[in-house]
Amino acid sequence: MARVVFALPFRSDVVAGGQKMIYWAAGMLARRGVDAIVWQGHGRPGWFRSDAPHSATRPALTENDLVVLPEDVPASAAIKLLEGVAPRRILFCQNPFHYLRTRHRDPTPFTWDGGMTVGISNASLVRRTSGLASLHVVRVAVDGAVFRPAAKALRICTVPRKLPQECDAIMAGLGLLHPDLAGIPWLRIERLPEHEVAAAMAGSAVFLSLSHRESFGLTPMEAMAAGCAVVGYHGGGGLDYANGANGRWFDHDAVEGVIDALAQVLRGVKAGDPAIAAMIAAGEETASAYTPAKAEASFLTAFKAFGAF
């Protein structure tokens, strides 16, 4: 049985869904009896809970190890991390746009022994640019015990990190174009631990999706699991699950359309419109398909193919 080392040479205090996914995968493999560990020199992140084995110091790597590297580690940095050892190198691409930008900035030759990506929509791009003939598409996990509905306030919550200017424009535009909704409160979710994010979503009637250049787009899915009516951008990767039944979805730059859809949904929530209730129910059903058990099965299939067990 090979050891699996998830190398994360990044700060641990940065709130990024990719880190959460890596710790989840490492913890899941460890619970299944695989020798798996996250190597992150900056320490274990404190903004989400994880039981994954962790090391702040470099493990003694061998050629039998599987070293999993995220897509935004430059090739020259990856070579330095491995320090002349030749373990099997696995690409875990959670965002093809980060992968392409990293390759552009550092074109040092680097080959992979295997690869995984999340999301079907961008798998072809990752496969073609990485040179991997076989690329495993793994599923994300939405923890229904964490993200679940609660008593709702007529409030809009959103995560503005990727599209802060669009967020400001939509917030201002809602009041200007629909003055009767100007008093609706907003909750901007920024740099909060996972359980507080879940509570903010659970208590909000509407979630404004500001997804942008996603491989999948986990945050709107978590909002659907929390019983929010979701309006906004699918971010590309969200096309894996976004449809007319489970949300009001738009391509990027459709600011006016998003504002009007947000107004329509808010009025529907206030009036108890059955169509909006059906949309929320469809969102919860969509999220329920992304259970941790299904995500585990996809990761286990990939790591079995890589020779981890």
KANOR-V446204 format. One record per residue. N is the residue number from 1. RES is the residue in three letters. D_FIRST is the distance of its C-alpha to the first C-alpha in whole Angstrom. Layout:
n:N res:RES d_first:D_FIRST
n:N res:RES d_first:D_FIRST
This chain:
n:1 res:MET d_first:0
n:2 res:ALA d_first:4
n:3 res:ARG d_first:7
n:4 res:VAL d_first:9
n:5 res:VAL d_first:13
n:6 res:PHE d_first:16
n:7 res:ALA d_first:19
n:8 res:LEU d_first:22
n:9 res:PRO d_first:25
n:10 res:PHE d_first:28
n:11 res:ARG d_first:30
n:12 res:SER d_first:29
n:13 res:ASP d_first:32
n:14 res:VAL d_first:33
n:15 res:VAL d_first:33
n:16 res:ALA d_first:31
n:17 res:GLY d_first:29
n:18 res:GLY d_first:26
n:19 res:GLN d_first:25
n:20 res:LYS d_first:25
n:21 res:MET d_first:23
n:22 res:ILE d_first:20
n:23 res:TYR d_first:20
n:24 res:TRP d_first:20
n:25 res:ALA d_first:17
n:26 res:ALA d_first:15
n:27 res:GLY d_first:17
n:28 res:MET d_first:16
n:29 res:LEU d_first:12
n:30 res:ALA d_first:12
n:31 res:ARG d_first:15
n:32 res:ARG d_first:12
n:33 res:GLY d_first:10
n:34 res:VAL d_first:8
n:35 res:ASP d_first:8
n:36 res:ALA d_first:11
n:37 res:ILE d_first:14
n:38 res:VAL d_first:17
n:39 res:TRP d_first:19
n:40 res:GLN d_first:23
n:41 res:GLY d_first:25
n:42 res:HIS d_first:28
n:43 res:GLY d_first:27
n:44 res:ARG d_first:26
n:45 res:PRO d_first:28
n:46 res:GLY d_first:31
n:47 res:TRP d_first:32
n:48 res:PHE d_first:29
n:49 res:ARG d_first:27
n:50 res:SER d_first:23
n:51 res:ASP d_first:21
n:52 res:ALA d_first:18
n:53 res:PRO d_first:17
n:54 res:HIS d_first:19
n:55 res:SER d_first:20
n:56 res:ALA d_first:23
n:57 res:THR d_first:22
n:58 res:ARG d_first:20
n:59 res:PRO d_first:17
n:60 res:ALA d_first:16
n:61 res:LEU d_first:14
n:62 res:THR d_first:13
n:63 res:GLU d_first:13
n:64 res:ASN d_first:9
n:65 res:ASP d_first:9
n:66 res:LEU d_first:10
n:67 res:VAL d_first:14
n:68 res:VAL d_first:16
n:69 res:LEU d_first:19
n:70 res:PRO d_first:22
n:71 res:GLU d_first:25
n:72 res:ASP d_first:28
n:73 res:VAL d_first:26
n:74 res:PRO d_first:28
n:75 res:ALA d_first:27
n:76 res:SER d_first:29
n:77 res:ALA d_first:27
n:78 res:ALA d_first:24
n:79 res:ILE d_first:24
n:80 res:LYS d_first:25
n:81 res:LEU d_first:23
n:82 res:LEU d_first:20
n:83 res:GLU d_first:23
n:84 res:GLY d_first:22
n:85 res:VAL d_first:19
n:86 res:ALA d_first:17
n:87 res:PRO d_first:14
n:88 res:ARG d_first:13
n:89 res:ARG d_first:16
n:90 res:ILE d_first:16
n:91 res:LEU d_first:20
n:92 res:PHE d_first:20
n:93 res:CYS d_first:24
n:94 res:GLN d_first:26
n:95 res:ASN d_first:29
n:96 res:PRO d_first:30
n:97 res:PHE d_first:33
n:98 res:HIS d_first:32
n:99 res:TYR d_first:29
n:100 res:LEU d_first:33
n:101 res:ARG d_first:34
n:102 res:THR d_first:32
n:103 res:ARG d_first:32
n:104 res:HIS d_first:35
n:105 res:ARG d_first:36
n:106 res:ASP d_first:33
n:107 res:PRO d_first:33
n:108 res:THR d_first:31
n:109 res:PRO d_first:29
n:110 res:PHE d_first:25
n:111 res:THR d_first:23
n:112 res:TRP d_first:20
n:113 res:ASP d_first:17
n:114 res:GLY d_first:17
n:115 res:GLY d_first:19
n:116 res:MET d_first:20
n:117 res:THR d_first:23
n:118 res:VAL d_first:25
n:119 res:GLY d_first:28
n:120 res:ILE d_first:29
n:121 res:SER d_first:33
n:122 res:ASN d_first:31
n:123 res:ALA d_first:28
n:124 res:SER d_first:30
n:125 res:LEU d_first:31
n:126 res:VAL d_first:28
n:127 res:ARG d_first:27
n:128 res:ARG d_first:30
n:129 res:THR d_first:30
n:130 res:SER d_first:26
n:131 res:GLY d_first:26
n:132 res:LEU d_first:23
n:133 res:ALA d_first:24
n:134 res:SER d_first:21
n:135 res:LEU d_first:21
n:136 res:HIS d_first:20
n:137 res:VAL d_first:23
n:138 res:VAL d_first:21
n:139 res:ARG d_first:24
n:140 res:VAL d_first:25
n:141 res:ALA d_first:25
n:142 res:VAL d_first:29
n:143 res:ASP d_first:29
n:144 res:GLY d_first:32
n:145 res:ALA d_first:32
n:146 res:VAL d_first:33
n:147 res:PHE d_first:35
n:148 res:ARG d_first:37
n:149 res:PRO d_first:41
n:150 res:ALA d_first:44
n:151 res:ALA d_first:48
n:152 res:LYS d_first:48
n:153 res:ALA d_first:51
n:154 res:LEU d_first:52
n:155 res:ARG d_first:51
n:156 res:ILE d_first:48
n:157 res:CYS d_first:45
n:158 res:THR d_first:43
n:159 res:VAL d_first:41
n:160 res:PRO d_first:43
n:161 res:ARG d_first:40
n:162 res:LYS d_first:40
n:163 res:LEU d_first:43
n:164 res:PRO d_first:46
n:165 res:GLN d_first:49
n:166 res:GLU d_first:49
n:167 res:CYS d_first:48
n:168 res:ASP d_first:51
n:169 res:ALA d_first:53
n:170 res:ILE d_first:52
n:171 res:MET d_first:53
n:172 res:ALA d_first:56
n:173 res:GLY d_first:57
n:174 res:LEU d_first:57
n:175 res:GLY d_first:59
n:176 res:LEU d_first:62
n:177 res:LEU d_first:61
n:178 res:HIS d_first:61
n:179 res:PRO d_first:63
n:180 res:ASP d_first:63
n:181 res:LEU d_first:59
n:182 res:ALA d_first:60
n:183 res:GLY d_first:59
n:184 res:ILE d_first:56
n:185 res:PRO d_first:54
n:186 res:TRP d_first:50
n:187 res:LEU d_first:47
n:188 res:ARG d_first:45
n:189 res:ILE d_first:42
n:190 res:GLU d_first:41
n:191 res:ARG d_first:38
n:192 res:LEU d_first:38
n:193 res:PRO d_first:35
n:194 res:GLU d_first:33
n:195 res:HIS d_first:35
n:196 res:GLU d_first:38
n:197 res:VAL d_first:38
n:198 res:ALA d_first:37
n:199 res:ALA d_first:40
n:200 res:ALA d_first:42
n:201 res:MET d_first:41
n:202 res:ALA d_first:42
n:203 res:GLY d_first:45
n:204 res:SER d_first:46
n:205 res:ALA d_first:48
n:206 res:VAL d_first:47
n:207 res:PHE d_first:44
n:208 res:LEU d_first:45
n:209 res:SER d_first:42
n:210 res:LEU d_first:42
n:211 res:SER d_first:39
n:212 res:HIS d_first:39
n:213 res:ARG d_first:37
n:214 res:GLU d_first:34
n:215 res:SER d_first:31
n:216 res:PHE d_first:31
n:217 res:GLY d_first:33
n:218 res:LEU d_first:32
n:219 res:THR d_first:35
n:220 res:PRO d_first:37
n:221 res:MET d_first:35
n:222 res:GLU d_first:34
n:223 res:ALA d_first:38
n:224 res:MET d_first:39
n:225 res:ALA d_first:36
n:226 res:ALA d_first:39
n:227 res:GLY d_first:42
n:228 res:CYS d_first:43
n:229 res:ALA d_first:45
n:230 res:VAL d_first:44
n:231 res:VAL d_first:46
n:232 res:GLY d_first:45
n:233 res:TYR d_first:43
n:234 res:HIS d_first:40
n:235 res:GLY d_first:38
n:236 res:GLY d_first:37
n:237 res:GLY d_first:34
n:238 res:GLY d_first:36
n:239 res:LEU d_first:37
n:240 res:ASP d_first:34
n:241 res:TYR d_first:36
n:242 res:ALA d_first:39
n:243 res:ASN d_first:42
n:244 res:GLY d_first:46
n:245 res:ALA d_first:45
n:246 res:ASN d_first:42
n:247 res:GLY d_first:44
n:248 res:ARG d_first:47
n:249 res:TRP d_first:45
n:250 res:PHE d_first:46
n:251 res:ASP d_first:45
n:252 res:HIS d_first:45
n:253 res:ASP d_first:49
n:254 res:ALA d_first:50
n:255 res:VAL d_first:52
n:256 res:GLU d_first:55
n:257 res:GLY d_first:53
n:258 res:VAL d_first:51
n:259 res:ILE d_first:53
n:260 res:ASP d_first:55
n:261 res:ALA d_first:52
n:262 res:LEU d_first:52
n:263 res:ALA d_first:55
n:264 res:GLN d_first:55
n:265 res:VAL d_first:52
n:266 res:LEU d_first:54
n:267 res:ARG d_first:57
n:268 res:GLY d_first:55
n:269 res:VAL d_first:53
n:270 res:LYS d_first:57
n:271 res:ALA d_first:58
n:272 res:GLY d_first:56
n:273 res:ASP d_first:56
n:274 res:PRO d_first:54
n:275 res:ALA d_first:52
n:276 res:ILE d_first:51
n:277 res:ALA d_first:49
n:278 res:ALA d_first:48
n:279 res:MET d_first:46
n:280 res:ILE d_first:45
n:281 res:ALA d_first:43
n:282 res:ALA d_first:42
n:283 res:GLY d_first:40
n:284 res:GLU d_first:39
n:285 res:GLU d_first:38
n:286 res:THR d_first:36
n:287 res:ALA d_first:34
n:288 res:SER d_first:33
n:289 res:ALA d_first:31
n:290 res:TYR d_first:28
n:291 res:THR d_first:27
n:292 res:PRO d_first:24
n:293 res:ALA d_first:23
n:294 res:LYS d_first:23
n:295 res:ALA d_first:22
n:296 res:GLU d_first:18
n:297 res:ALA d_first:18
n:298 res:SER d_first:19
n:299 res:PHE d_first:16
n:300 res:LEU d_first:14
n:301 res:THR d_first:15
n:302 res:ALA d_first:15
n:303 res:PHE d_first:11
n:304 res:LYS d_first:10
n:305 res:ALA d_first:12
n:306 res:PHE d_first:11
n:307 res:GLY d_first:8
n:308 res:ALA d_first:6
n:309 res:PHE d_first:5
